[in-house]
Amino acid sequence: MTHSRINHNVFEYDTRILIRTITLMCIYILSWNLQIFVYMHYNIGIDSLFLCLFFAGMAAVYFYTRPRPKLTRFGIRRQYFFSSILESLIWTAGFCAIAALFLYYYSPKPLNWSLKIQPSHIPSALIYLPFSFVQEFIIRGVLQTTLYSIYGKRHLWLAIVVSNLIFACAHVTFFGFTHASLIMIPGMMWGYMYYRKPNLAGVTISHTLCGIFVFDMLHLQFIPTKYCIYSLV
C-alpha cells in the first residue's frame, strides 16, 4: 500500500469518527427538552439514567467503528496518568485564583463565596465526576484528537478552538449564551492541558474541581438553583 493511500485511509477514518461524533452530539442537544421534562417532573436519578444510557450508546458507536479504535487514542492510558493529574491541579489552582480575583474586583455585587459544599449539593458533586469524564472523553479524547490528526501539529490551536466551540454550543440550550461563552475559557485551558499530557485523568479532575469551585464555592448561577445539577452536557 502506497504512502498516499495510507494517508487517505487515515483521513477517511478520522472523518467518519468526526461526523459520527457531531451527529450524536446534535441528537443529544435536541433531546434536552425531554431531559428537562424528566428532571423537573421526576428526579435526578431518572435523568442521570437517561444520560448514562445515551452515553453508553455513544460509546457503542465508537467501538463498533472498523477498525476498532484503541482506547489510547482517546486518552485512556497509563502513560501520563499521575503527571497529568499533578499538572491539572496546578492549572486548576491558577484558574480558580484568577477567576476569584476577577470577580472580587469586577463583580457588581459582593462576592458570596465559601469553602464548604452544601450537603444538598454533594450528590450532584459525586455525579459530576463521571460526567466530567464523559464530557472530556467526547470533547478532548475524540473531537480534539481527531481534529488534531486532520489538521496536523501546525494547526494545534485550530483543533482546540473548534472542539471547544462545539463544546460551548452544547451548553447553549439549557445553560444559556452567557454560560456557553464563558465555558470557552476553561475549555481552552483543558484543550492545551490535554495536548501536553494526553490522558483524560488530568482534564477530568480539573473539569470537576472547576465546576465545584464555580457553582458551590463562588455560588455563580446561570440557571435557577432547583435546576442546577452542574453542567451535565
N, C-alpha and C positions, 0 to 999 in steps of 0.2 A: 504494500500500500504506500502510495507516494505521500510526501510530507504535506502537500496541499490538500490531499484527500483526508488525511488525519485531522488537519485544522478545520476542514469543512464539517467533519463528523462531530468534532468537539463543539463547534459553534452551533450546529443543529441541536445537539444535546442540551446545551445551555439555554438555547432559545425555547425549547419545549418546557424545561423546568420553569423558566421565567413566565411564560404565557400561562401555565397551569397555576402558578402562584398568584398572579394578578387576578385571574379569573375567580379563584377560590376566595380571595380577599374581597372582591366585588360582591360575591354571593353573601359573604359574611356581613358586610356592611349593610346590604339590603335587608338582611334578616334582623336588623336592630329593632324594628317595630315589634316583632314577635318577642324578642328578648326583654324589651322594656315592659311589655304587657305581662310576661311571666314574672318578672321581678316585682312589679307594682302590685299584682293581684295574688301572688303566691308567696314564694320566699327565695332567698339567695341560693339555697341548696338545689332547687329545681333548675334555676337559671345556670348555676355552675355545672350541673349535669349536662344541660344543653350545650354549653360551651365545650365541655370535655368531649362529648360525642362529636361535635363539629371538628375540633382539633384532631381527634383520632382519625376522622375521615380524611383530613388534610394530610396527615402523616401517611395514611394508607396509599394515597395517590402518589406521593413522592416515592415510596418504596416499591410501588408497582411499576415505576419507570424502568425501562430496559435500555442499557444495562443498569442494574440496581446501583444507585449511588452509595458510596461508602459514608459512614457516619462522620469520619474525619473531615469530609468535605464541608459538612455543616457545623463544624466547630465542636463536635462531641468527641473528645480525645483526652488522653492522659497528658500529653505534652502541653506545657504552659498552664496546667491546671492551677497550681499554687501561685505561680508568678503572676498570672492574670488576676487572681483574687487580691493579692497584695497590691498590685498596681491599681486595681479598681478602687480599693479603699483610699488610696492617696488621691486619685482623681475625684472621688466622691466627696471626700472631706473638703477639697478645694472648691468644688462646685457649690456645696451647701454653704460654705462660708461666704462665698461671693454673693449667692442668692440672698442670704440673710442680711448682709451689709447693704446690698442694693435696696431691699425692701425697707430696711431701717431708715435709710436716708431719703428715699423717694416715694414711699407709700403715703397716700393721702390720709390714711388712718393709722393710729398707733399699732405697732406690731404686736399681735397677740400670740406669743409663742410659748411653748413649754417643752420640757424634756421627757414628759410622760406620754404614754399612749393610753387613750381611754380604754377601759376594759371592754366596752361595747364594740370597739374597733379591732380588737385582737383577732377575731375570726377573719375579718377582711384582710388583715396583715398576713395571716397564715395562708390564705387563698392567693394573695398577691404574688408570693414567691414562685409557685409553679406556673402561674400565668405570665409572670415576667420572663420565665424561661421559654415559654411557648412563643411569646412576642419576639424575643431575641433570636430564637430558632428561625422564625419566619423572616424577620427583617434583616438581621445580620447574617445568620447562618446560610439562609437560602438566597434572599434577594441581593444583599451586598456582595456575597461571594460570587454569585452568578454574573452580576453586572461587572464586577472587577475582572472576571475571567473574559467577558466580552470586550470591555473597554481597554484592558491592559493597565500596567502599572503607571503609565504616563497620565492616565485619567482617573487616578485613585479617588480624588475628591468628587469627581462627577458620579462615580458609583455610590459614594457616601451620601451625596446630596439627593440623588434620585431615589435611593432606597428610603431616605428619611422623608422625602415629600410624600411617598406612598404611605409611610408610617403615620405622618401627620394627617393625611386625608382620612385615614381610618378612624381618627378621633373626632372628626367634624360632626358626624351625625348625632352622637349622644353628648359629647362634651363641648361642642361649640367651636367657633372660629378662634377665639382667644386661646383656648387650651391647645388647639391644633397648631397654632403659630408658635406658642411658647415651647411646645414639645420638641420643636426642631433644635432647640439649643442643647439640651442634654443628648438628643439623638445624634447630633454631630459628634459630640464627645464620645458616645458609645461606639459610633462607627470607627473613629480613629483608634480607640482602645482595642477594638476587635481586630483592626488591621495590624496593630503592633503585636498583640497576643491573640491569635485566632483560636480562642477557646471560649465557649459560651459561659463558663463559670463566672468569669470576671464581670462581664457586662450584665449578667443576670443579677448578681449581688448588688452591683451599682444601681441598676434599674429599681430593684426592690427598696433599697435604702433611700434613694432619692424620692420615690413615691411616698414612703412613710414619713420622710422629713417634710415634704411639701404639704401633705394632707393632715398628718397627725401632730406635727410639731409647729409648723408655721400656720396651720389651720386655714390654708387657702382653699376656697371653694369655687369651682367652675360650674357646678350643678347643685341643685338642692341637696342638703345633707342626707335626707332619707333615701336618696337615690345614689349616694356616693359610695361605691364599693371599689374605689380606686379605678385605675384605667385598665379595664379588662379587655380592651381591643389591642 
